[in-house]
């Protein structure tokens, strides 16, 4: 399906490693993922992720690197 044709609504979801994704509204996120409080069309959700997910390294790696510094 082309992105322009996608009329579905999504939730932004985040996991314990602070990695983000989108998940269709009406479906429970997969185990280990929680809703991040943002809902909208695909473009809106992806724009939010671009804004908040600035360090793509998993949280565990960031913490490990910080502890070693």
Secondary structure, 3 states (H helix, E strand, C coil): CCHHHCCCCEEEEEECCCCEEEEECCCCCCCCEEEEEEEECHHHHHHHHHHHCCCCCCHHHHHHHHHHC
